[in-house]
């Protein structure tokens, strides 16, 4: 598997598969491909953890199914375009080196990867639509490609070093990074409602990738341009 990430604002991930090689991707993310690519939608592939893995993905914010892409009759090409302005990051997953990514972060990767729910904690309605704070656990082995919104700011946290981060800005963290949800009282939170601001306390050692564009900020920016029944 060879990969290339092209562009900046709305990047495109291009994967070149060797003959007979298979990769995984989230459904409905395909942008273009060569005619010799075979597609198969399944909830039980070798890399995705079977039925229980599929159910875990659904709970974690992904779909119940994954799509397999297989190169048939020689080398093949598959491309995936970003859905929001931002970046596509490549992460090399291996034994003892797994990641937690935001619930819509996984784009595509090797067939030997497993994607399951890693963190789910209720924070009320608002920013996450009542589904709470969710991170998906990306494990197995092989390259994985994660989509992050806006610009990326990364930190290599030393042992005991901490950051307090708004939950929506947590894009991806190495699984060795510990975290907890904390509340700062006295701050009116319009997104979650009530008195108190939810933040994620990230503690090293390990690397964290923070995303500048959050779903709430994107929705807020687009709201004036969306049709409304009040103006019909």
N, C-alpha and C positions, 0 to 999 in steps of 0.2 A: 504494500500500500504506500503510494506516494501522495503527498498533499501539497497544496499551494493555496495561500490566502491572498486574494487580490482586492485592492481598493482600500478605502479608509472610512468614509462616512457610512456606507452601506456595503460592507465587504462581502465577498463571495468565497466560499470554500470549495475547491475543486479537488476531487479524489481520483487518482488513477489506480485501478485495480489490476492485478495480474490475472492471467487466465485461471478461472476456478476460484478466485478469492472472493470472500463475502464480507460485507460490512453491515453495520446497523445504523439506523437513523430514526428519528421521531417521524410519525406519519405526517403527510401533507407538507413536508419540508423540501421535497425535491424541486429543483429549478430547471435543470436540463440534464440530459445524459445521452450517451451513444446508443445506437439501436441494439447492441449486443449485451445489454444489461438485463438480467432477469430479476423481477421484483416479486417478493412474497411477503404478505402481511401475516403476522403470526403473534400469538400470545405465549408461545412456548418454543423458544429457540435455544440453542445450546448456550449462547452467551447471555441471554436475558433472564435466566433464572427460572424458566418454566412458568406455570400458571401462577404460583405464589409470587414470583418476581413481577409478573404482569400486574397483579392486583396491587402490589406495593408501589409500582410506578403510577398507577391510577390514583392511589391515595396521596402520593407525593406531588401530584399536580400534573403529571404526564398523562399520556393516553393509556388505555388498556392494552393497546397493541403496539408493536414495533414493526418497522419495515426492513426486510433484508434485501440487499442489493448484491447480486452475484455476477461476476464477469463471465460471460459465455462466449465461446469461439474467439479467444484471444483477449488482449488487453482492452480495458473498457474505462470510460470516464463518467463520473457522476458529480454534479455540482449542486450546492445548496447556498442560497442567498440569505443574508441576514434579514430579519423581520422588522427590526427597529434600528435607528442610527446607533452605532456602537462598534464593538470589536468581536472578533472570533479568536479565542485563545486555545492553543494546543497544550494539552497536559498529558504527560506520559504516566500511565497508571501501571503499577506493578505491585507485587506482594509487599505488604508493609508500607505502601505509598498510595493511599486512596484519598479521595477528595469529597468535600461536601459542596454542592453547587445549588444556586437558587432554583426554585421549583420548575422554571421554564428554561433553564440554562443549557441542558444537554442538547446538542444539535446532531452529532453523528460520531461514529468511532468504530473501533475494531469489533469483530463479532464475539470476541472473548471477554468483552466488558459485561459487568452486571450493574444495573441501575435499580435502586430500591429507595424506600423512604429512610432518611437519616435522622431528621428532626421534624417534629410537628408539635407546635405549642400554640394554644389559643391566645390571641391578643385582642379579641373583640372584632367588631365589624370595621368598615372603613377601608383602609389601604389594601387589605388582603381579601376583601369581600366576605368576611366571616370565616375564612378557612384558616386563619392564623398564620404564624411564622413557619414556613416549610423549607427544608433543605433536603435535596436528594443526595444519597450516598453513591458515589461513582467508584466502583472497585473492579477487580479482575486484573487483566494485563493487556497492554497495547495502547495505542494513541487514542485520545478522546478530544473532541472539539466542543468548546463551551462558548455560548453566545452571551456577552455582557453588554449592558446598555450604556451608551454614552462613552465617556473617557474612563480609563482604568487607572486607579492609583493603587500600587501594591506596596506592602510592607513586609519585611522579614523581621518578625517579632522574636526577640531574645527571651530566654527563660525568665518568666515573671513580668515581662513587659506587656502592657495592656493598652487596648483601644476601646472606647465607647462609640458604637456605630448605630445609626438608625437602621432598623431591620431591613428596609428596602434597598439599602446601599450595599448589603453583604452579597457579593457576587459569587465568590468561590474561596474556600479555605482548605488548607491541608488538614487532614483529619486529626493530626496531632495537636492542632490548636484547640484549646478548651474554650467554652463559651457558656454564658448564662444570660437570661433575660433579666434586666433590672429596670426599675421604674424611678424616675426623678419626679418627686411630688412638687406641687406648686406651679407646674407648667400646664396651661390649658392645651389639651391635645385635640385639635379639630378633626384629625383623621380618625382617631380611635374613639373619641368621645370621652368625656369625663376629665378629671383632674389628674394629670400624670403623664409623663412622656416615657414610652417604652424604648429602651436602647439595648443593644446586644454588647455584652462585655466579652471581648476577645482577648485571650491570654496566650502568650507564647510558651514554648518555642514553636515556630512554624510560619509559613507564608500565607498572607491573606490578599485577596484581590477585591477591591471595592469599586462599584460601578457608580458613575455620576448621574445617570439617567434612571429614574425610578418609574414604575407604571403609573403611580399617582401623579407625578409631575407631567408625564406625557399626556395623560388623560386631561389634566387641568389645562394644558396648553392648547389642546385640540377642541375643548368643549365649546368655545365661542363659534367655531366653524361647523359644528355638527347640527343637522336639522333637528328642530324641536317642534313638538305638537302645538306649542303655545303660539307659534308664528305662522301656522297654516291659515 
